[in-house]
Amino acid sequence: MELADAALREVEDEPDLPHGELLEVIEEDDQALLEGELLRHHLHDVLPLELVDRALGAAVLEAVAEVLSSLGAEIVEVELPFYGEAMAALLAICGAEMFAYHAPDARARLGDYFAGNQRSLASAAFCSGPDYVQAQRFRRVAHKAADALFDDVDLVLTPTTATGAIAHDVLGPFLGDWFHLIHTAYWDLTGNPVISMPAGFTGGGLPLGVQLAGRPFEETAVLAAAHAYQSKTDWHLAAAPTLTAAA
């Protein structure tokens, strides 16, 4: 089995939409979609990827990859295609669907909503019908690019988040402030099966995780790899040092 250790592409504040070999798998109408303005005005919501501790994040991925390699996996490095654009598309899709569902209640009793959700609803109100349609069109582009990635590998290993578990006292009322640190959303857009696995703790004693993603409908391979990893490690049995200290 071949496993990819994915290097997540950093997203600039005003990124150029990508061009390269992956566009060869995209139809002409989809390529025109990428070359236009479909997502550019949503990209301001996608903050640059910032690992709270880059060295720690890299060390955790390397340690997990070493365990999987010892189990027979061949490790290669890949890049997740259209990472920043996928985040922007997901924001547009989720925002529009959230607003469509909650708008009647929000108009009648907005005060009953959590402060962060009030802010999310207000932001989602600015997502237009064309934005939603274009984001869904881009989702098809992301599907094709992800499918092409899995032509060469069986599984993709990435961080689950770019930080340890976020302490409640620093979380704040708006979860969107942490969106750029959460890497599960990419696979939410593509729909690939994915599992998160415990992989250690930060220096402050907060848990860290990594995730394995596989091809569509190949949940068995994802679960088998995760089970094999956990058979060789005990992170899933360990209590966070901060919890142990509190006890």
Secondary structure, 3 states (H helix, E strand, C coil): CEEEEECCCCCCCCCCCCCCHHHHHCCHHHHHHHHCCCCHHHHHHCCCCCCCCHHHHHHHHHHHHHHHHHCCCEEEEECCCCHHHHHHHHHHHHHHHHHHHHHHHHHHHHHHCCHHHHHHHHHHCCCCHHHHHHHHHHHHHHHHHHHHHCCCCCEEEEECECCCCCCHHHHCCCHHHHHHHECCHHHHHHCCCEEEEEEEECCCCCEEEEEEEECCCCHHHHHHHHHHHHHHCCHHHCCCHHHHHHC
